[in-house]
Amino acid sequence: MLNSLKGLLSRKNDVPSPTVISLGQVWVDIMMDIDAIPQPGGFAVANHTMPSVGGSFRVMQAASRIGAATKHAGVIGNGPWASLIRKALNDNGIEHIGQDRIDADSGFRLVLNDSERKTFVATYGAESQGNENTFDCVEPGEGDVVHISANTLMDHSASGIDAFLHRTSSDPTTRDYSIVLNPTNTLHMVSDHLLEDLVLVRPIWSCNRQEARTLADRLGVFVDDSLSMTVGGGFDDSMKALCNSLGATLRAPLVVRAGSRGAWVRTPGGEVIHVEGYPTKATHTRSAGSCHTGAMCALIARGWSLVDAVKIANAAASLGIQRSINGVPDCPGYDEVIAKLEEDETPAEAAK
């Protein structure tokens, strides 16, 4: 069960010591708002074009703002895009401990947004040019949280992830640090061998609903589709069933996010817990999943339970959407998240 809000807030002044270490890739996103995707050979005019650092940067930025020491272990190149990335890391107090490539720039993603859907065109750079030695620099200590993002599982850097897992995490029962893993909707591009190794180390899986369904399909997990997946129908029951079935197969902690509806959490051997979200007007064009994951990683590093960390991460994601910049949710600081919890405290919570 959740701790009372009073109990959560009593930890406001806890002192962070462990570190969040991200093995994810970082690149530059160039968002272009257009009226419609042009036909081949056609022409479109873009409004509000603005480059921003993306990939796993948003997870690390959130972790840093929530109060955890944060490090980036991925590869950064040499060139104009890499310079933007290095500045963003430096401005947010994130230490780069990974490899540097002087022979290639970091990559970028062109994101065409026509208000109904987003179309991506990727140019891969130094961030994807890893190998089995890419993460030899990572030596997680007791209480640290290692974040692994889906974007590192589908190219040459995947061999570095596998090598890291075999070097440090082969026995999840004796591991003294946590792994938080974001899966992907393109799991068909992840090798069977790597996926098996990821399942065996039993990380904390953090997914949105679509990613959870994709992971369930890849693992052959039966999910009862007889329940309605609409908010007005059996949405809660469907989410609980999905989380329970997938979590039982993974035999690992699982968080399944559903935007303003909050998240469903299952720990091995436990019941599925619905952690309420915070209704927010959707004024952004990018997902707040990175904000949620980063905040959760920071709070786990600070010693919070998974359910309590998710509760705070829900609030952080809601605020991130409200204060989005150029369509990108902007994670708030720890004190601002706590203030939101105090503001939204219900009489029922106050009575606990």
For each residue, the residues with C-beta under 8 A, 3 or more apart:
1: 273 307
2: 273 275 307 308 311
3: 7 8 305 308
4: 7 8 349 352
5: 8 9 341 342 345 349 350 352
6: 9 10 350 352
7: 3 4 10 11
8: 3 4 5 11 308 311 312 341
9: 5 6 12 338 341 342
10: 6 7
11: 7 8 14 302 304
12: 9 335 338
13:
14: 11 302 303
15:
16: 67 68 69 298 301 302
17: 69 143
18: 68 69 141 142 143 144 145 177 301 302
19: 68 69 70 71 140 141 144 145 301
20: 60 63 64 68 69 70 71 144 145 147 294 297 298 301
21: 70 71 72 73 97 138 140 144 145 146 147
22: 56 59 60 63 70 71 72 73 74 146 147 149
23: 73 74 135 138 146 147 148 149 152 160 161 164
24: 55 56 59 60 72 74 147 148 149 151 152 182
25: 55 56 74 75 127 128 149 151 152 157
26: 53 54 55 56 57 72 74 76 85 89 106 127
27: 53 54 55 81 85 106 107 108 109 125 127
28: 51 52 53 54 81 84 85 106 107 108 109
29: 51 52 53 54 108 109 111 328
30: 49 50 51 108 109 110 111
31: 48 49 50 52 111 113 285 286 326 327 328
32: 46 47 49 110 111 112 113
33: 46 47 48 49 113 114 115 285 327
34: 37 38 44 45 46 47 112 113 114
35: 44 45 114
36: 44 114
37: 34 44 112 114 119
38: 34 42 43 44
39: 42
40:
41:
42: 38 39
43: 38
44: 34 35 36 37 38 112
45: 34 35
46: 32 33 34 49 112
47: 32 33 34
48: 31 33 326 327
49: 30 31 32 33 46
50: 30 31 326
51: 28 29 30 84 108
52: 28 29 31 325 326 328
53: 26 27 28 29 57 84 85 88
54: 26 27 28 29 57 58 109 328
55: 24 25 26 27 58 127 149 151
56: 22 24 25 26 59 60 72 74 147 149 151 152 290
57: 26 53 54 60 61 72 85 88 89 94
58: 54 55 61 62 290 291 294 328 329 331
59: 22 24 56 62 63 147 149 182 290 293 294 297
60: 20 22 24 56 57 63 64 70 72 89 92 94 147 294
61: 57 58 64 65 88 92 94 294 331
62: 58 59 65 66 290 291 292 293 294 295 297 298 316 320 331
63: 20 22 59 60 66 68 70 147 294 295 297 298 301
64: 20 60 61 67 68 69 70 92 93 94 294 298
65: 61 62 92 331 332 333 334
66: 62 63 294 295 298 299 312 316 331 333 334 337
67: 16 64 298 302 334
68: 16 18 19 20 63 64 145 297 298 301 302
69: 16 17 18 19 20 64 95
70: 19 20 21 22 60 63 64 92 93 94 95 298
71: 19 20 21 22 94 95 96 97
72: 21 22 24 26 56 57 60 76 89 94 95 96 97 98
73: 21 22 23 97 98 134 135 137 138
74: 22 23 24 25 26 56 98 127 130 134 152 157
75: 25 98 99 100 101 126 127 128 129 130 134 157
76: 26 72 82 85 86 96 98 99 100 101 106 126 127
77: 81 82 100 101 102 104 105 106 125 126 127
78: 82 100 101 102 103 104 105 126
79: 82 83 104 105 106
80: 83 84 105
81: 27 28 77 84 85 105 106 107 108 125
82: 76 77 78 79 85 86 105 106 125 126
83: 79 80 86 87
84: 28 51 53 80 81 87 88
85: 26 27 28 53 57 76 81 82 88 89 106
86: 76 82 83 89 90 96
87: 83 84 90 91
88: 53 57 61 84 85 91 92
89: 26 57 60 72 85 86 92 94 95 96
90: 86 87 93 94
91: 87 88
92: 60 61 64 65 70 88 89
93: 64 70 90
94: 57 60 61 64 70 71 72 89 90
95: 69 70 71 72 89
96: 71 72 76 86 89
97: 21 71 72 73 137 138
98: 72 73 74 75 76 134 135 137
99: 75 76 130 134 137
100: 75 76 77 78
101: 75 76 77 78 104 126 129
102: 77 78
103: 78
104: 77 78 79 101 125 126 129
105: 77 78 79 80 81 82 125 126
106: 26 27 28 76 77 79 81 82 85 125 126 127
107: 27 28 81 122 123 124 125 126 127 128
108: 27 28 29 30 51 81 122 123 125
109: 27 28 29 30 54 120 121 122 123
110: 30 32 120 121 122 123
111: 29 30 31 32 118 119 120
112: 32 34 37 44 46 118 119 120 121
113: 31 32 33 34 117 118 119 285 327
114: 33 34 35 36 37 117 119
115: 33
116:
117: 113 114
118: 111 112 113 285
119: 37 111 112 113 114
120: 109 110 111 112
121: 109 110 112
122: 107 108 109 110
123: 107 108 109 110
124: 107 127 128 129 155
125: 27 77 81 82 104 105 106 107 108 128 129
126: 75 76 77 78 82 101 104 105 106 107 129
127: 25 26 27 55 74 75 76 77 106 107 124 157
128: 25 75 107 124 125 155 156 157
129: 75 101 104 124 125 126 156 157
130: 74 75 99 134 135 152 155 156 157 159 160
131: 134 156 157 159 160
132: 159 160 162 163
133: 136 160 163
134: 73 74 75 98 99 130 131 157 159 160 163
135: 23 73 98 130 138 160 161 163 164
136: 133 163 167
137: 73 97 98 99
138: 21 23 73 97 135 146 164 168
139: 168
140: 19 21 144 146 168 177
141: 18 19 144 176 177
142: 18 176 177
143: 17 18 176 177 301 303
144: 18 19 20 21 140 141 177 178 301
145: 18 19 20 21 68 177 178 179 180 297 298 300 301
146: 21 22 23 138 140 177 178 179 180
147: 20 21 22 23 24 56 59 60 63 179 180 181 182 293 294 297
148: 23 24 152 153 161 179 180 181 182 198 203
149: 22 23 24 25 55 56 59 152 153 182
150: 153 154 182 183 184 186 190
151: 24 25 55 56 154 184
152: 23 24 25 56 74 130 148 149 155 157 158 160 161
153: 148 149 150 158 161 184 189 190 194 198
154: 150 151 158 184 186 189 190
155: 124 128 130 152 158
156: 128 129 130 131 159 160
157: 25 74 75 127 128 129 130 131 134 152 160 161
158: 152 153 154 155 161 162 190 191 194
159: 130 131 132 134 156 162 163
160: 23 130 131 132 133 134 135 152 156 157 163 164
161: 23 135 148 152 153 157 158 164 165 194
162: 132 158 159 165 166 193 194 197
163: 132 133 134 135 136 159 160 166 167
164: 23 135 138 160 161 167 168 169
165: 161 162 168 169 170 197 198 201
166: 162 163 169 170 197
167: 136 163 164
168: 138 139 140 164 165 175
169: 164 165 166 172 175 179 201
170: 165 166 201
171: 174 175
172: 169 175 200 201 202 252
173:
174: 171
175: 168 169 171 172 178 179 201
176: 141 142 143
177: 18 140 141 142 143 144 145 146
178: 144 145 146 175 203 204 300 301
179: 145 146 147 148 169 175 201 203 204
180: 145 146 147 148 203 204 206 293 296 297 300
181: 147 148 198 203 204 205 206
182: 24 59 147 148 149 150 206 207 211 289 293
183: 150 187 205 207 211 212 214 215
184: 150 151 153 154 187 189 190 211 214
185: 210 211 214
186: 150 154 189 190
187: 183 184 190 195 214 215 218
188: 218
189: 153 154 184 186
190: 150 153 154 158 184 186 187 194 195
191: 158 194 195
192: 195 196
193: 162 196 197
194: 153 158 161 162 190 191 197 198
195: 187 190 191 192 198 199 218
196: 192 193 199 200
197: 162 165 166 193 194 200 201
198: 148 153 165 181 194 195 201 203
199: 195 196 202 219 250 252
200: 172 196 197
201: 165 169 170 172 175 179 197 198
202: 172 199 250 251 252 268
203: 148 178 179 180 181 198 252 253
204: 178 179 180 181 252 253 254 255 300 306
205: 181 183 215 250 252 253 254 255
206: 180 181 182 255 257 292 293 296
207: 182 183 211 212 215 254 255 256 257
208: 211 212 256 257 258 287 289
209: 212 213 239 242 256 257 258
210: 185 213 214
211: 182 183 184 185 207 208 214 215
212: 183 207 208 209 215 216 242 243 246 254 256
213: 209 210 216 217 223 242
214: 183 184 185 187 210 211 217 218
215: 183 187 205 207 211 212 218 219 221 246
216: 212 213 219 221 223 242 245 246 249
217: 213 214 220 221
218: 187 188 195 214 215
219: 199 215 216 246 249 250
220: 217
221: 215 216 217 245 246 249
222: 245
223: 213 216 241 242 245 246
224: 227 238 241 245
225: 229
226:
227: 224 233 234 237 238 241
228: 232 233 234 235 238
229: 225 233 234 235 238
230: 233 234 235
231: 235 261
232: 228 235
233: 227 228 229 230
234: 227 228 229 230 237 238
235: 228 229 230 231 232 238 239 258 261
236: 239 240 261 274
237: 227 234 240 241
238: 224 227 228 229 234 235 241 242
239: 209 235 236 242 243 256 258 261 264 274
240: 236 237 243 244 264 272 274
241: 223 224 227 237 238 244 245
242: 209 212 213 216 223 238 239 245 246 256 264
243: 212 239 240 246 247 254 256 264 265 266 272
244: 240 241 247 248 266 272
245: 216 221 222 223 224 241 242 248 249
246: 212 215 216 219 221 223 242 243 249 250 254 256
247: 243 244 250 251 252 253 254 266 267 268 272
248: 244 245 251 266
249: 216 219 221 245 246
250: 199 202 205 219 246 247 254
251: 202 247 248 268
252: 172 199 202 203 204 205 247 268
253: 203 204 205 247 265 266 267 268 306
254: 204 205 207 212 243 246 247 250 265 266
255: 204 205 206 207 263 264 265 296 306 310
256: 207 208 209 212 239 242 243 246 263 264 265
257: 206 207 208 209 262 263 289 292
258: 208 209 235 239 261 262 263 264 277
259: 277 282 288
260: 277 278 279 280 318
261: 231 235 236 239 258 277
262: 257 258 274 275 276 277 278 314
263: 255 256 257 258 274 275 277 292 310 313 314
264: 239 240 242 243 255 256 258 272 273 274 275
265: 243 253 254 255 256 272 273 274 275 306 307 310
266: 243 244 247 248 253 254 270 271 272 273
267: 247 253 270 306
268: 202 247 251 252 253
269:
270: 266 267 273
271: 266
272: 240 243 244 247 264 265 266
273: 1 2 264 265 266 270 307
274: 236 239 240 262 263 264 265
275: 2 262 263 264 265 307 310 311 314
276: 262 314
277: 258 259 260 261 262 263 314 317 318
278: 260 262 314 315 318 340 344
279: 260 318
280: 260 318 321 322
281: 321 322
282: 259 321
283: 321 322 324
284: 288 321 324 327 328 329
285: 31 33 113 118 324 327 328
286: 31 324 327 328 329
287: 208 290 329
288: 259 284 291 292 317 318 320 321 329
289: 182 208 257 292 293 317
290: 56 58 59 62 287 293 294 329
291: 58 62 288 294 295 313 316 317 320 329 330 331
292: 62 206 257 263 288 289 295 296 313 314 316 317
293: 59 62 147 180 182 206 289 290 296 297 313
294: 20 58 59 60 61 62 63 64 66 147 290 291 297 298 331
295: 62 63 66 291 292 298 299 309 312 313 316 317 331 337
296: 180 206 255 292 293 299 300 306 309 310 312 313
297: 20 59 62 63 68 145 147 180 293 294 300 301
298: 16 20 62 63 64 66 67 68 70 145 294 295 301 302
299: 66 295 296 302 304 308 309 312 313
300: 145 178 180 204 296 297 303 304 306 309
301: 16 18 19 20 63 68 143 144 145 178 297 298
302: 11 14 16 18 67 68 298 299
303: 14 143 300
304: 11 299 300 308 309 312
305: 3 308 309
306: 204 253 255 265 267 296 300 309 310
307: 1 2 265 273 275 310 311
308: 2 3 8 299 304 305 311 312
309: 295 296 299 300 304 305 306 312 313
310: 255 263 265 275 296 306 307 313 314
311: 2 8 275 307 308 314 315
312: 8 66 295 296 299 304 308 309 315 316 337 338 341
313: 263 291 292 293 295 296 299 309 310 316 317
314: 262 263 275 276 277 278 292 310 311 317 318
315: 278 311 312 318 319 337 340 341 344
316: 62 66 291 292 295 312 313 319 320 331 332 337
317: 277 288 289 291 292 295 313 314 320 321 329 331
318: 260 277 278 279 280 288 314 315 321 322 340
319: 315 316 322 323 331 332 336 337 340
320: 62 288 291 316 317 323 324 329 330 331 332
321: 280 281 282 283 284 288 317 318 324 329
322: 280 281 283 318 319
323: 319 320 329 330 332
324: 283 284 285 286 320 321 327 328 329 330
325: 52 328 330
326: 31 48 50 52
327: 31 33 48 113 284 285 286 324
328: 29 31 52 54 58 284 285 286 324 325
329: 58 284 286 287 288 290 291 317 320 321 323 324
330: 291 320 323 324 325
331: 58 61 62 65 66 291 294 295 316 317 319 320
332: 65 316 319 320 323 336 337 340
333: 65 66 336 337
334: 65 66 67 337 338
335: 12 338 339
336: 319 332 333 339 340
337: 66 295 312 315 316 319 332 333 334 340 341
338: 9 12 312 334 335 341 342
339: 335 336 342 343
340: 278 315 318 319 332 336 337 343 344
341: 5 8 9 312 315 337 338 344 345
342: 5 9 338 339 345
343: 339 340
344: 278 315 340 341
345: 5 341 342 349 350
346: 349 350
347: 350 351
348: 351 352
349: 4 5 345 346 352
350: 5 6 345 346 347
351: 347 348
352: 4 5 6 348 349
